[in-house]
Amino acid sequence: MNQNSQNIKKSMFPYIMLLIIGISIMFFYNFMSDDTKTLTYNQFNKALNNNKIVEVVITPSTSSYTYEIEGKYKKANKKYKFRVKTPLTDSVIDKIVDASEEKDFKIVSKADPSSSTWFIFLVNVAPYMLLIGVAFWFFTRQLNGQKGALDFGRSKAKLNPDTGKITFKDVAGLPEEKEELQELIDFLKSPKKFTKLGARIPKGVLLVGPPGTGKTLLAKAVAGEANAPFYFISGSDFVELYVGVGASRVRDMFKQAKQNAPCLIFIDEIDAVGRQRGTGIGGGHDEREQTLNQLLTEMDGFGENEGIIIIAATNRPDVLDPALLRPGRFDRQVTVALPEKAAREEILKVHARNKVLAKSVHLSNIAKRTVGFSGADLENLLNEAALLAVRREKSKITMSEIDEAIDRVIMGPAKVTKKYTPEEKKLVAYHEAGHAVLGIKLDNANDVQKVTIIPRGQAGGYNLMLPKEEKYTATKTELLEQIMGLLGGRVAEEVVFGEITTGAHNDFSKATKIARSMVTEYGMSSLGPVQLETPEGSSFLGRDYNKNRNFSDQVALEIDNEVRKITNECYEKAKKIIEKNKDLLDLIANSLLEHETLTKEQIDYLAENGKMPEDEMLDDLTIEKLRKIAKDEGIENYESMTKKELKKALEDKEKENKKND
């Protein structure tokens, strides 16, 4: 039972008890109630005159000017209880007294309850005291509560309760980044070692990198290694509707941090509050700019913040204010880039700790096929594979689930229910085969890892093309061959069918982007080594929509001509390669029509041998059938076996069955 369910039960307990008490009172009242009869005043007078009253209890009520009379009367030699209200007059009492003297029945008189001091207090004073008490409680709650209306000036930074639980052991694939941050840990542990030599530890460290690369995890690990107090807050938590609230929160945050120094403050997505000042059209954003000014002052102003280290994270360092990045504020920038192959393998090992993997799953092979994946993508990949294994009722995660999970992360789930017409299926097969042929025949084109004609996402087919090697730079030849590989699908359509379709629109987008960058940024055209465009512009309008253009309209025309020239030349070269290797194109396309999915090993085998691989190569569809047969036959550990091992096991099982027969 979790804490939330316990809290809900505790909050419901008083209401349940109140309901039980109310039901009990109603039951008791109904059970104990007698058959008291309410008489009218005339009926009471008649019974009084006929000497049928045997007992009377009189209670005056000055508020309603009546007597409430209860008692017993006799009817048919039986006594019955009665209740009646009479006017508050002396004549009523006189009648009752006269009847009592004549009949000799008992008269009891009670005091007026409304004349009680407590009753007067409850009626006249208690409501006002209750109202004042509720107002006082509400006011104090708003004043002191964490979410009260008068609490918006306080910092929303929270002290991490899990400090020390996350260390560098939980952060994989970032050795250089850990080394950069090790100094912060040493300072938090023993600051005298630095101050002794006159060294000043960086006041702020800015973690820069794409989303999902582990910036927040790295900051938590620093606090865990140093075992120091760790305050965390988002940049958007500072900005409020009212001008000046954000600055007040910054002051309060540093005030709390000084009381727990040495400590760490982690500001996630600092670009929400640290954007360049004065970038708005017609003026700036007063609240955000005042908050930024206060943050700049607290980090490096007249006051000292000894022992407070600020770690901030952003994936948009280009929009940050220059004053925030100068020495004395964020002294050090640590770039947390997308992981390379070795780093991806380490990250996969961390996330595979609690996963049950089959023996056939090798994390190094997965790392090769996940170029461009961030740490968050890799964690999601293994989680998707685990979910697929559960869905397929398997006891271990196999390569079949890993392959499907990679495709799901990149392109989305397969649309197996979508049906192609025979003509459309053939066209998609040749389109994807065109990419595969150019990937095989061009040395510098992206390598084809997997081809399928099963629809995924918005694509009718899917071609996983990855660089043969992970490099920081690219040559002109490599870029041109990448463009040719992207155009292979459209070329194959034209060569085989003499017709073109809309299926290549995404390929054209990628190819045009590469070609334009070659002309305007990389200086790889006849326009010379000149950078004509830079990915910078107004931080208010957005960098990607307003690039700096350092050229005239005439040069703009020349740029368009160069881009068109590059793509057209690549198209013609790709067409010649497709026409020259028409047999390979037909072979791959026909294999796709038969099997729907081909792996890199199968494609390479087709190119070398002119036919599909036999038992030694894995065929996903066939191996699934073999595993199903092995499961029915009761073969143990069938999920971790290769296709060859499965066939051998089934053959041995068949021999054993024949021997038993």
LUMDRENGU-75014 format. One record per atom (N, C-alpha, C): residue in one letter; x, y, z. Coordinates in steps of 0.1 Angstrom, whole numbers, plus 5000, padded with zeros to 4 digits. Atoms other than C-alpha are relative to their C-alpha. Example, Ala and Ser with C-alpha at 12.3 -4.5 7.8 and 13.67 -1.06 7.14 Angstrom:
2
a500949885000
a512349555078
a500950125000
s499149895000
s513749895071
s499250115008
This chain:
661
m500949885000
m500050005000
m500950125000
n499249895001
n501550334990
n499550115009
q500349894991
q501650665009
q498750074996
n501249935004
n498850824988
n498849935004
s501250074996
s496350554995
s499850015015
q500149984986
q497150575032
q499550145004
n500549864997
n496650955032
n498550014997
i501449995004
i493350915014
i499149935011
k500750074990
k492150655040
k499950085013
k500049924988
k493150885069
k499150124998
s500849885002
s491351185054
s498549964999
m501450045001
m488150975048
m499549945013
f500450064988
f488150825083
f499050085008
p500949924992
p486451125101
p498650004994
y501350005006
y483651125075
y499349875002
i500750134998
i483050755078
i499549995014
m500550004986
m482850785116
m498850085002
l501249914999
l480451075113
l498849944994
l501150075007
l478250875089
l499549895009
i500450114992
i478250575113
i499250065013
i500749944988
i477350805143
i498650054996
g501349955004
g474550965124
g499049894998
i500950115002
i473050635113
i499649945013
s500350054987
s473350515149
s499050085007
i500949914993
i471550815163
i498649994994
m501350025006
m468750775137
m499349875004
f500650134996
f468350415145
f499650005014
f500450004985
f468350475183
f498850085001
y501249914998
y465750755179
y498849924995
n501250085005
n463450535158
n499749885009
f500350114991
f463950245181
f499450035013
m500449964987
m463450435213
m498750095000
s501149905000
s460650665201
s498749925004
d501350064995
d457250595217
d498950054991
d501249965007
d453750645205
d499350125005
t500549884995
t453350995218
t499150064990
k501049945009
k450251165203
k500050155002
t500149854999
t450151535195
t498650044999
l501449964999
l446851685206
l499950154996
t500349865002
t445252015196
t499650065013
y500449934987
y444452275222
y498649965004
n501450034997
n440752195219
n499949855006
q500150144996
q441351815223
q500650005015
f499450004987
f443551895254
f498950055010
n501049954991
n440752105270
n498849905002
k501150104999
k438151835263
k500549895009
a499550104991
a440351575280
a500150055014
l499849944986
l441051815309
l498650015006
n501449984995
n437251885313
n499449865004
n500650144997
n436451505312
n500849925010
n499250064990
n439051435339
n500849884995
k499250115006
k441151205316
k501550025001
i498649974998
i444451375323
i500549945013
v499550074987
v446551175348
v501450055003
e498649954997
e450051355345
e500350114991
v499749885009
v451251695332
v501450055004
v498749944999
v454751835326
v499950134992
i500249875007
i454652215318
i501450064998
t498849935003
t457552385301
t499750134992
p500349885006
p457152755293
p501150034989
s499149955010
s458752905261
s499750144997
t500249865002
t459053275262
t500350054986
s499649955014
s460553295227
s498849984991
s501150025009
s457353155211
s498750025007
y501249964992
y454853265239
y499049885000
t500950124999
t453552915244
t500549925012
y499750114990
y453452635270
y500249874992
e499850145006
e454852295258
e499649915011
i500650094990
i452752045278
i500149864995
e499950155003
e453551675279
e499449935012
g500650084989
g451951405300
g499349884995
k500850135003
k449551105300
k498550035002
y501549994999
y445851075295
y499549864999
k500650134999
k443450785301
k498949994990
k501050035010
k441350625274
k499849855000
a500450155000
a439450295276
a500949935010
n499250064989
n441250215309
n501549984996
k498650005003
k444650265292
k500650145000
k499449874999
k447150535296
k500950034987
y499349975012
y448550715265
y500850135003
k499349884999
k451250985262
k499550104990
f500449905009
f450451315247
f500950125000
r499249885001
r452051645236
r499150114994
v500949895005
v450351985231
v500750135003
k499549864998
k451252355228
k498750085003
t501149924996
t448952605245
t500550155001
p499649864999
p448952985247
p500750035014
l499349964987
l451253145274
l499150105008
t500949914992
t448453275296
t499749935013
d500350054987
d447353235332
d498849915000
s501350085000
s443953095323
s500349854997
v499750145002
v445652775310
v500549935012
i499450054988
i447552725342
i498849985010
d501150014991
d444352795362
d499249874997
k500850125003
k442452525343
k500749875004
i499250124997
i445252275348
i500049985015
v500050024986
v445452345385
v498649965006
d501350044995
d441652325390
d499749854997
a500250145003
a441551995372
a500949915009
s499150084991
s444451865393
s499449995014
e500650014987
e442651955425
e498849905000
e501150095001
e439651775413
e500349854998
k499750135004
k441251475398
k501249945008
d498850044992
d444451475419
d501049934992
f498850055008
f447051425391
f501250095003
k498749944997
k450651525393
k500350114989
i499649895009
i451851865379
i501550025002
v498649974999
v455551915371
v500350124991
s499649885008
s456952255360
s501550014998
k498649995004
k460252305341
k500350154997
a499649865003
a462252625336
a500150024985
d499949965014
d462352805302
d501549984996
p498650025004
p465552665284
p500650124993
s499449885006
s465952995265
s500550105010
s499549914989
s466553175298
s501449965005
s498750054996
s469752965303
s501150094995
t498849925004
t473053165303
t500749934988
w499350075011
w474652895281
w499350014987
f500849995012
f471852905257
f500150134993
i499949875006
i472053275253
i501450024994
f498649995005
f475853245248
f500149934986
l499950075013
l475452985221
l499350074989
v500849945010
v472853175203
v500550134995
n499649865004
n474253525204
n501550024998
v498649985000
v478053495209
v500849904992
a499250105006
a479253165196
a500150014985
p499849995015
p478453225158
p501150114997
y499049905003
y480553545159
y501449955003
m498750054997
m483453375176
m500449894990
l499750105011
l483253085151
l500450074987
l499649935012
l483353325122
l501450075001
i498649944999
i486353515136
i501149895000
g499050114999
g488153185143
g500349954986
v499750055014
v487653065107
v500750104992
a499349905007
a488753395093
a501550005004
f498649994995
f491953395115
f500749874995
w499350135005
w492753025105
w500350024985
f499849995014
f492253105068
f501250104997
f499049905002
f494453415070
f501449955003
t498750054996
t497253245089
t500549894990
r499750105009
r497152955065
r500550064986
q499649935012
q497453185035
q501450075002
l498849934997
l500253375052
l501249915001
n498950094997
n502353075062
n500149874991
g500050125008
g501352805037
g501050014989
q499050015011
q503652685009
q499450054987
k500649965012
k501052764983
k499050115002
g501049894997
g499253054998
g500150114991
a500049895009
a498253364980
a501150105003
l499049904996
l500753575000
l501449945000
d498750074999
d503653324995
d500750014986
f499450015014
f504453404958
f501450065000
g498649945000
g507653594968
g501149915005
r499050094994
r509353294984
r500549914989
s499350085010
s511753074965
s499349864999
k500650135002
k510352754950
k501149894999
a498950105001
a513752584951
a499849905011
k500350114991
k513452244968
k501349935004
l498950084996
l516052054988
l499849864997
n500250135005
n516651724972
n500249905012
p499850104988
p515951444998
p500849884996
d499350125004
d517751184977
d501550034998
t498549965002
t521251354980
t500849885005
g499250114996
g523851084981
g499649864994
k500550125006
k521750814964
k500549984985
i499550015014
i522950904928
i501450055000
t498549975001
t526750904922
t500449994986
f499450025014
f529050894892
f499949864995
k500250145005
k528550514891
k498749994992
d501250015007
d525050584879
d500050084987
v499949925012
v526250814851
v501049934991
a499150075009
a527750624822
a500350084987
g499749945013
g529550744791
g500450144999
l499649865000
l530651084802
l501350025008
p498749994992
p534351054814
p500550145000
e499549875000
e535451394803
e499250105008
e500949924992
e532451564818
e500149985015
k499850034986
k532951384851
k501350075005
e498749954996
e536551494852
e499950155002
e500249854999
e535551864846
e499350035014
l500849974989
l533151844875
l500649955013
q499450064988
q535451654899
q500550115009
e499549894991
e536951984911
e498950065009
l501149954992
l533552094923
l499849915012
i500250094989
i533251784944
i501150015010
d498949994990
d536751824959
d499950135008
f500149884992
f535952184968
f498949995010
l501150014990
l532652094985
l500549915012
k499550084989
k534551825005
k501050075008
s498949934993
s537652025014
s500350134994
p499849875007
p537452395004
p501350065004
k498849934996
k540552485024
k501249964991
k498950045009
k542752295000
k500150094988
f499949915011
f541852544973
f500350145005
t499849864994
t541752864994
t501450025005
k498650004995
k545152775008
k501050054989
l499249965011
l546752834974
l499550124993
g500649885006
g544553134966
g499149974988
a500950045011
a542452934941
a498550035003
r501449974998
r538853034935
r499249904991
i500850105007
i536452754925
i499050074991
p501149945009
p534052834896
p498750025007
k501349964994
k530953014908
k498849934994
g501150065008
g528852854881
g500549914989
v499750095011
v528952564857
v498849984992
l501150015010
l526752564826
l500149874992
l500050135008
l525852214812
l499250034988
v500649985013
v525152244775
v499949874992
g500150125008
g523851974753
g498649974996
p501350035005
p520951824734
p499149945011
p500950064990
p517851694753
p500349855002
g499850144998
g518251364770
g501449945002
t498650044999
t522051354773
t500549985014
g499650024986
g522051344811
g500550115008
k499549884993
k522651704822
k499550005015
t500650004986
t520251674852
t500649895008
l499450114992
l521551334862
l501450035004
l498649974996
l525151464861
l500050105012
a500049914988
a524251754885
a499649935012
k500450074988
k522551514909
k501249915005
a498950094997
a525651284907
a501150095007
v499149914993
v527851584917
v499750025014
a500549984986
a525751654948
a500149875007
g499950134993
g525751274956
g501449975003
e498650034997
e529551244953
e500550095011
a499649904989
a530051554975
a499249985013
n500950014989
n527251454998
n499650135006
a500349864995
a526251825000
a498650034997
p501449965003
p522851995001
p499850044986
f500249985014
f521352014967
f498650064998
y501349935003
y518652264958
y499850004985
f500350015014
f516952224925
f498750084997
i501149925004
i514552454906
i500050024985
s500149985014
s513352514871
s500050154997
g500049865003
g513952844853
g498750064999
s501449955001
s510252884847
s499450035013
d500549974986
d509652884885
d500250145005
f499749874996
f511153224888
f499050104994
v500849905007
v508953404863
v498550005004
e501449994995
e505553524876
e499350114993
l500949905006
l502653744865
l500450145004
y499749874994
y503754024888
y501450034999
v498649955002
v506854224881
v500750015014
g499349994987
g509454184909
g499949875008
v500250124993
v508253844921
v501249914998
g498850095003
g511053654903
g501250045007
a498849944993
a513753884917
a499949965015
s500250034986
s512253824952
s500349855002
r499750154998
r512453444947
r501549974998
v498650025001
v516053464936
v500750045013
r499449964987
r516953654968
r499849905010
d500350104990
d515153404989
d500749874998
m499350135003
m516753114971
m501550015005
f498749994996
f520253244978
f500150025015
k500149994985
k519253335014
k500049865006
q500050144995
q518352965020
q501349934998
a498850075003
a521452845003
a501250045009
k498949954991
k523753065025
k499949935013
q500250074987
q522252895055
q500549865000
n499550145001
n523352555042
n501349994992
a498750015007
a526652645026
a501049915007
p499950005015
p528652485011
p498949914994
c501150075006
c525852364988
c500050024985
l500249995014
l524752324952
l498650054997
i501349965005
i521952504934
i500049964985
f500250045013
f520752344902
f498850074993
i501049935008
i518752554877
i499849934987
d500350075012
d517152344850
d499450094990
e500649925011
e516252504816
e500250155004
i499749864996
i517952834826
i499650104989
d500349905011
d517152984792
d498650065001
a501349954997
a513553034805
a500150145007
v499949884992
v514853314827
v501350084996
g498749945004
g518353384812
g500150054986
r499949955014
r517453504777
r500650144999
q499449875002
q519153804763
q499050115002
r500849894996
r517754134776
r499850094988
g500249915011
g516054374752
g499849944987
t500250065013
t515254124725
t498650004995
g501450005005
g511454174724
g499850114991
i500449895009
i509854374697
i499250115007
g500649894993
g508954714711
g500350005015
g499649994986
g510654654744
g500349865005
g499750134994
g511654374768
g499049945008
h500950074991
h510054144792
h500550045014
d499549944987
d510254334825
d500249905011
e499950094989
e509654054849
e501249914998
r498850095002
r512153814833
r501350075001
e498749934999
e514754084829
e500450045014
q499749974986
q514454194865
q500549885007
t499650124993
t514753834876
t501449974996
l498750025005
l517853794854
l501050105007
n499149904994
n519354114868
n500349965015
q499850044986
q518853984904
q500949885000
l499150125001
l520453654894
l501450034998
l498749965004
l523453824879
l500750075013
t499549934988
t523854044911
t500449905011
e499750104990
e523653744934
e501249914997
m498950085004
m526153544914
m501350075001
d498849934999
d528753814912
d499750155000
g500349864997
g527754144927
g500950055012
f499349954988
f528754344958
f500149905011
g500150104989
g527754064981
g500849874996
e499250135002
e529753734985
e499149885003
n500750124998
n528253394981
n501049885001
e499050104998
e531053184994
e499449865003
g500550134997
g530352814993
g498849964992
i501250035009
i527452834968
i500549984986
i499650035014
i528052664935
i498749984992
i501250015008
i525352704908
i500449914987
i499950095012
i524952434881
i498750034992
a501149975009
a522652524852
a500049914988
a500150085012
a521452324822
a499150074990
t500749945011
t520252434788
t500449934987
n499650055013
n520052304753
n499950124990
r500049885009
r519852664739
r501050115005
p499149904995
p523052844749
p500150124992
d499949885009
d522853074719
d499050115004
v500949904997
v519953264734
v500250065014
l499749954986
l521553324769
l500650144999
d499449874999
d522553674779
d501550005002
p498650014999
p526253744775
p500550035014
a499649974987
a526453884810
a499949885009
l500250134992
l525353544824
l501249914997
l498950105004
l528253364806
l501450055002
r498749954998
r531053594815
r500749945012
p499350054988
p533853484840
p499550075013
g500549954987
g532753534876
g498649965002
r501450054999
r529253404869
r500049854996
f499850135004
f529253094848
f501449994994
d498650005004
d532953044846
d500349894991
r499750125007
r532852704830
r498849954993
q501050075008
q530852544802
q500449864998
v499750145003
v530652174800
v499049954990
t500950055010
t529252034768
t499849855002
v500450144999
v527351714772
v499449954987
a500450035014
a527151574737
a499349874999
l500650135003
l525351274722
l501149905002
p498950104998
p527250954732
p500549934988
e499550085011
e529550774709
e499849855003
k500350154999
k529550394704
k500449945013
a499550054987
a531650314735
a499150055011
a500949944990
a529550554756
a498649945000
r501350065001
r526350404743
r499949865006
e499950134995
e527450064752
e500050005016
e500049994985
e528150174788
e498650045005
i501449954996
i524750354790
i499149885000
l500950125001
l523050034778
l500249905011
k499750094989
k524849834805
k499350055013
v500649944988
v523550074832
v498549975000
h501450025000
h519950054820
h499649854998
a500350145001
a520149674814
a500249935013
r499850074987
r520849604851
r498849925005
n501250074995
n517349514859
n499249934989
k500750075011
k516449364825
k500549864998
v499650145002
v516448994817
v500249984985
l499650015014
l518348964784
l500449864996
a499650135005
a518748654763
a501550004997
k498650015003
k522248524756
k500450064986
s499749955014
s521948624719
s500050154999
v500049855000
v521548994729
v501450055004
h498749944997
h524949174727
h499850154999
l500149864999
l524949534738
l500950084991
s499149935010
s527849624716
s499450014986
n500749995013
n525849534685
n498950105000
i501149904999
i522949744697
i500650145000
a499449875000
a525350034703
a500450044986
k499649975014
k526550014667
k498850054992
r501249975008
r522950044654
r499250125005
t500749894994
t521950334676
t500750134999
v499349875002
v523950624661
v499050125002
g500949894998
g522450954673
g499149995011
f500850024988
f520650814703
f500650065012
s499549944987
s520851004735
s499849895011
g500150094989
g520950844769
g498549975003
a501550024998
a517150894773
a499449914990
d500550095011
d516550724739
d500449865003
l499550144997
l518650424750
l499249945011
e500850054989
e516750394782
e498649964995
n501350035006
n513450414763
n500049884991
l499950125009
l514750154738
l499949875008
l500150124993
l515349894764
l498649985007
n501350014993
n512049974782
n499049954990
e500950045010
e510149934749
e500249854997
a499750145002
a511949604743
a499449915011
a500550074988
a510949484778
a498449994999
l501550005001
l507249584772
l499649904988
l500450095011
l507249394738
l500249855005
a499750144996
a508749084755
a498849955009
v501150034992
v505949094781
v498749984992
r501250015009
r503349144754
r500049874992
r499950125007
r504648844736
r500149885009
e499950114990
e504748634768
e501349935000
k498750065000
k508448574767
k500650025014
s499349994987
s510648514797
s501350085000
k498749925002
k513648704783
k499850094988
i500049905011
i514249004760
i501049954989
t499250055010
t515548874727
t500350114990
m499649905011
m517049054696
m498850044992
s501249975007
s513649034680
s499350125006
e500649894993
e512249274706
e500950124999
i499149885002
i515349494704
i499950064987
d500249945013
d515049534667
d498750084998
e501349935001
e511449624669
e500050125008
a499949884991
a512149864698
a500750114993
i499249905007
i514750044677
i499150074989
d500949955010
d512250084649
d498950095006
r501149934993
r509550204673
r500550145005
v499449874995
v511850474688
v500250094989
i499649915011
i512950604654
i498750044992
m501149985010
m509750574633
m498649985006
g501350034995
g506950464656
g499649864998
p500550145002
p504950134658
p499749974986
a500350055013
a504449924627
a498550004998
k501450015003
k501049954610
k499749884992
v500250135007
v500549594603
v498649984994
t501450015006
t496849634596
t499850074987
k500149925012
k497449874568
k500349914988
k499850095011
k497049694535
k500450084987
y499649945013
y498849784502
y499249934989
t500350075012
t497549724468
t501249944994
p498850075006
p499849494448
p500950104993
e499149915007
e501049784426
e500750095010
e499449914990
e501650014456
e501149935008
k499050084992
k503549734475
k501249994992
k498950025009
k505749674445
k500850134998
l499449865001
l506450054441
l500850035012
v499349974987
v507450084478
v501249915001
a498950095000
a509649774475
a501250054991
y498949955008
y511649924446
y500550135005
h499549874994
h511850264463
h501049975011
e499150034989
e513450114494
e501249924994
a498850075006
a515649884472
a500950094994
g499149905006
g516950194454
g501050055010
h499149964989
h518350324487
h501049905003
a499150114996
a519849984495
a501149984989
v499050025011
v521649954461
v501150115001
l499149905000
l523250294464
l500949995013
g499250024988
g524250224500
g501149894999
i499050115002
i526049904488
i501150054991
k499049975011
k527750054457
k500850125003
l499349884997
l528850384472
l500849985013
d499250024988
d531750374496
d499850105011
n500249904990
n530950694514
n498550035003
a501449984997
a527150674514
a499749935014
n500450064987
n525350584546
n499749854998
d500150145001
d525250214553
d498649965003
v501450054998
v521850034550
v500049895011
q500150104989
q521149854583
q498849914999
k501250085000
k517649744577
k499050074990
v501049955009
v514949774550
v498749935002
t501350064998
t511249714554
t499050074992
i501149935007
i508149784534
i498750005009
i501149984991
i505949764565
i499850145005
p500249854997
p504450114571
p500350035015
r499849954986
r505650304602
r499950155000
g500249864999
g504550644613
g499350054987
q500549955012
q503950854582
q500649954987
a499350055011
a506250654560
a499449874995
g500550135005
g505050374537
g501049895001
g498950094998
g508450204540
g501050065009
y499049954990
y511450234563
y501449954996
n498650045003
n515150234555
n500950065010
l499149964989
l517550254584
l501450014994
m498749985006
m520750414570
m500850085010
l499149944990
l523650494593
l501350024995
p498649985005
p527150634588
p500849875002
k499150114998
k529750364583
k501050025011
e499149964989
e531950544608
e499550135006
e500449884993
e531150804634
e501250105000
k498949905002
k533251114625
k499450145004
y500349864997
y533251484635
y499950084988
t500049935012
t533851604600
t499549914988
a500450075012
a532651514565
a500750064988
t499449955013
t534351544531
t498950044990
k500949975011
k532751684500
k499449884994
t500450125006
t532651344485
t499049925008
e500950074991
e530951194515
e498650075000
l501349935000
l528251464515
l499349984986
l500650025013
l527651424477
l499449864999
e500550145001
e527251044481
e498949985010
q501150014992
q524951094510
q498750054993
i501149955008
i522751304487
i499549904990
m500450105010
m522851034461
m499349895006
g500750104993
g521850774486
g498650045004
l501349954997
l518850984496
l499150014988
l500849995012
l517751024460
l499849864994
g500150135006
g518050654453
g498649954999
g501450055001
g514350584460
g499350064989
r500749935012
r513050844435
r500649954987
v499450055012
v515550724409
v499549864997
a500550135002
a514450364413
a498650004994
e501349995005
e510850464408
e500050044985
e500049965013
e511650644376
e500649904990
v499350105008
v513950374362
v499149884997
v500850125002
v511550084368
v498650024995
f501449985004
f508050234364
f499850114990
g500249885009
g508750544343
g499050105006
e501049924992
e506650724370
e500650045013
i499549954987
i507350924401
i498850025010
t501049994990
t505450944434
t500450105011
t499749914989
t505251154465
t500849945012
g499450074989
g507050894486
g501450065004
a498649964997
a510451074484
a500050145006
h499949864995
h509451414499
h500950025012
n499149994989
n511351344531
n501449994996
d498750015005
d514351234512
d500550134993
f499649875006
f514351554492
f500350115010
s499749904989
s514151764524
s501449985006
k498750034995
k517251594538
k501150044990
a499049985010
a519151614505
a500250154997
t500049855003
t518251984499
t500750075012
k499349944989
k519452074534
k501549985000
i498550035001
i522851904529
i500650094989
a499549925011
a523252074495
a500150155003
r500049854996
r522352424508
r501150035010
s498949984990
s524752384537
s501350004993
m498850015007
m527452284513
m500350144993
v499849875007
v526952614494
v500150125009
t500149884992
t526152864521
t500950005013
e499350014988
e528052734551
e501449934999
y498750085001
y530852484541
y500950054989
g499149955011
g532152674510
g500449894990
m499750115009
m531952354488
m499250024987
s500649975013
s530652514456
s500950104992
s499249915009
s531852734427
s499950145006
l500149864994
l530853044449
l501250025009
g498849984992
g534052984468
g499949975015
p500050034986
p535052934504
p499550125008
v500749894993
v532553194518
v498849955007
q501250034992
q530053154546
q499050104997
l501049915004
l526953314533
l498850005010
e501150014990
e524453204560
e500649955013
t499750054987
t524853154597
t498749975007
p501250034993
p522352984619
p499850095013
e500349914990
e521853294640
e499050114996
g501049905003
g519253564642
g499450055012
s500749944988
s516753724665
s499649895010
s500450104990
s516453524697
s498650015004
f501449984997
f512953664700
f499249924990
l500750065011
l511753544666
l500349854998
g499650145002
g513653214667
g501249994991
r498850015009
r517053124653
r499849944987
d500250075012
d515852884628
d499250074989
y500949945010
y513353114611
y500650144995
n499549875004
n515553424608
n501649994999
k498650025001
k519053334596
k500650144995
n499349895005
n521653604590
n500449984985
r499650015014
r522053674553
r501050104996
n499049915003
n525253824542
n500250014985
f499950005014
f524553844505
f498850084993
s501049925008
s522554034478
s499049914994
d501050085007
d519653914458
d500649934988
q499350075011
q521953834429
q500749875005
v499350124994
v524053604452
v498949905004
a501150094996
a520753454464
a499649914988
l500350075013
l519953354428
l501149894997
e498950095003
e523453204424
e500049885010
i500150114990
i522953004457
i498949904995
d501150095004
d519652854444
d500549924988
n499550075012
n521352764411
n501049895004
e499050104996
e524252594429
e499449885007
v500850114994
v521852394451
v499449914990
r500650085010
r519952284421
r501049924992
k499050075008
k523152194402
k500549885008
i499550124992
i524451974431
i499049895000
t501050114999
t521151784435
t499849944986
n500250055013
n520751744397
n501149914996
e498850095003
e524251604393
e500049885008
c500150124992
c523751364422
c498949914995
y501150085005
y520451254407
y500549924988
e499650075013
e522051174373
e501049895004
k499050114996
k524950984390
k499349885006
a500750114994
a522550784411
a499249924990
k500850075011
k520450704380
k500949914992
k499050095008
k523550564362
k500349885009
i499750114992
i524350344392
i498849905001
i501250094999
i520750214395
i499849924987
e500150075013
e520650134357
e501049904998
k498950095001
k523949964359
k499849875009
n500250114990
n522849744389
n498549975000
k501550035001
k519249674377
k499749865006
d500250144995
d519649304385
d500050005015
l500050004986
l520549374421
l498850075006
l501249934996
l517749624424
l498849915000
d501150105001
d515249354412
d500149905011
l499850104990
l516749104435
l499650045014
i500349954987
i516449314466
i498550035001
a501449965000
a512949444456
a499149875001
n500850135000
n511649084450
n500149935014
s499850054987
s513148974483
s499250075011
l500849924991
l511349254501
l498549974998
l501450035003
l508049164484
l499749865007
e500250134994
e508548804498
e500150005015
h499750004985
h509948874533
h499650125007
e500449884995
e508849234538
e501150085008
t498949944992
t511949304560
t501349934997
l498750065002
l515649254553
l501050075009
t499049954992
t518549304576
t501350034992
k498849965007
k522049434567
k500749874996
e499350135004
e523449074567
e499349944988
q500750065012
q520748954543
q500350084987
i499849925012
i521249254520
i501549984995
d498650035005
d525049194519
d500149874994
y499950145005
y524548824513
y499350004986
l500749995013
l522148914484
l501050064990
a499149935009
a524749144469
a501249914996
e498850085003
e527548884471
e499649874993
n500350135005
n525648564462
n498849994991
g501250005009
g522548664443
g498849935004
k501250074994
k520148484466
k499950035015
m500249984985
m518748494501
m500949915007
p499250094992
p520948344528
p499249885005
e500650124996
e520248004540
e500049995016
d500250014985
d520147864576
d501050075009
e499149944991
e523248024588
e499750155003
m500449864998
m521748374584
m498650015007
l501349994992
l518848494606
l498950064991
d501249955007
d515448544590
d499050025011
d500949984989
d513148714616
d498749925000
l501350075001
l509948564603
l500249855002
t499850144999
t511348214600
t500449965014
i499650034986
i513048214634
i498950005010
e501249994992
e509848314650
e499249874999
k500750125002
k508148014635
k500749885007
l499250114994
l510947784646
l499950015016
r500149994985
r510747924682
r498649955005
k501450044996
k506947864682
k500049845000
i500050145001
i507547504671
i500849945012
a499150044989
a510347464697
a499250015014
k500849984988
k507947594724
k499049895002
d501050114999
d505247344715
d500749865003
e499350124998
e507847064715
e500649995014
g499550004987
g508947164750
g501550015001
i498549984999
i512547254742
i500350125009
e499649894991
e514247454769
e500950104994
n499149895004
n516047784764
n499950034985
y500149975014
y514647814729
y500150144996
e500149855003
e514348194731
e501450054997
s498649955002
s518148234733
s500849934989
m499350085010
m519047994705
m500050084987
t499949955014
t520148094670
t499149914991
k500950085009
k518247964640
k500749864997
k499350125002
k520947704634
k499849905012
e500150084988
e520747584670
e498649955002
l501450044999
l516947574669
l499749884990
k500350115009
k516947354638
k500749875005
k499350114995
k519547124654
k499249945012
a500850044988
a517447104686
a498749934995
l501350065005
l514247024666
l500349864993
e499650135006
e516146754646
e500249895011
d499750094990
d517346594678
d498749965007
k501350034994
k513846614693
k499249904991
e500750095009
e512446444662
e500649865001
k499350134999
k515046164664
k499649935014
e500350064987
e514246114701
e498549955000
n501450055001
n510446094694
n499949874992
k500050125008
k511045834667
k500549885008
k499450114992
k513245634690
k499049955011
n501050034990
n510545644717
n498849924994
d501150075007
d507845534692
d500549864997
